[in-house]
Amino acid sequence: MERVVERVAVTGAEAVANAMRQIEPDVVAAYPITPQTPIVEYFARFVADGIVKTEMIPVESEHSAMSAVVGAAAAGARAMTATSANGLALMHEIVYIAASYRLPIVMPVVNRALSGPINIHCDHSDAMAERDSGWIQLFAETNQEAYDFTILAVRLAEHSDVRLPVMVNLDGFILSHGVEPVEFYPDDLVKKFVGELKPMYPLLGTEHPVTWGPLDLYDYYFEHKRQQIEAMENVKKVFPEIAKEFEETFGRKYWFVEPYKLDDAEHVMVALGSTNSTIKYVVDELREEGHKVGALKIWMFRPFPKEQLQELLNGRKSVIVLDRAVSFGAEAPLYEAVKSSLYEVAARPSLGSYVYGLGGRDIKPEHIRKAFEDAINGNLIADEQRYLGLRE
């Protein structure tokens, strides 16, 4: 099949909506919330124009949106929805149920600060609040990655060794409303890649009647949690296989993490999402000045790529971790995971934790340069949380 790519300038929301159009799920539940709203608006237009045959269900809340896709997926349908911030928080109860039932739902999450005070701009507090819910979590740096991950996530979620829901995270307004060039793959190629859903134990499989959602007390609950843990571990084996097929089909390579100028780097910055573009810009500047710096972007936050971090960060002089979320009374979420991963490496680097960008506060090249300079000057303290762009 010939791969003819259409390169267009679109927002992240339009890119994700087009991925959903090409996937053409059986059911999409929609409840708009800023800044996720354009995704379901674009998709609603595809439904209204008859471009897709998806059953679109407008609901009265995000709790109902997740409930609707859980019901549809349990019935044997390919089901999707999208949300942000307080909407994701309102889904919280059902988010856990979707993972516990091993339902392969894909949900773009347009990252936004959680109230209060009320704030509609980007940070990662919404995704971090669900990091232990049992969903696979992918983070996009660009609109292209948001589009690609939405397609790739379907295969990952539906793999028989995984059967877990996937959140595709893209930064609110920065990606969702920012225009970038995106290469759209041919519709038929995307449809062939995602393939047909093969439901497991569907409610509508009346020849083999099953019960979903029974009471599960101390006699089996523990064993079912153990099965979820095993499924999440299986992602580490399955994801590279699907990513390789994605690369062979569409020509774009993905892994758990993306190293940037890391080969000889002594000082490495680790981050999630769109901020990696600014980090790469600063890395290039510091490289021109003779500093051996690099970056490590985390594409997959859950399951956390501990082995890859140990391999890539062992022996570096220092590692700086940027978090766009906090954990009150504890270390910031990404920093905590990176620090824990590096506990047993042979040559442990010095570590620094920097929180930035809460509620949409700009992260500028000079902020990132300041953190790198702290590392270069040996001014990092592992147990101290510092802040970039904060008025104090």
Beta strands, then each sheet from edge to edge (+ up, - down):
strand 1: 6-11
strand 2: 27-30
strand 3: 55-58
strand 4: 79-80
strand 5: 106-111
strand 6: 136-139
strand 7: 166-171
strand 8: 179-184
strand 9: 257-260
strand 10: 267-271
strand 11: 293-298
strand 12: 300-302
strand 13: 318-323
strand 14: 350-356
strand 15: 385-388
sheet 1: 1+ 8-
sheet 2: 3+ 2+ 4+
sheet 3: 5+ 7+ 6+ 12-
sheet 4: 9+ 11- 10- 13- 14- 15-
end
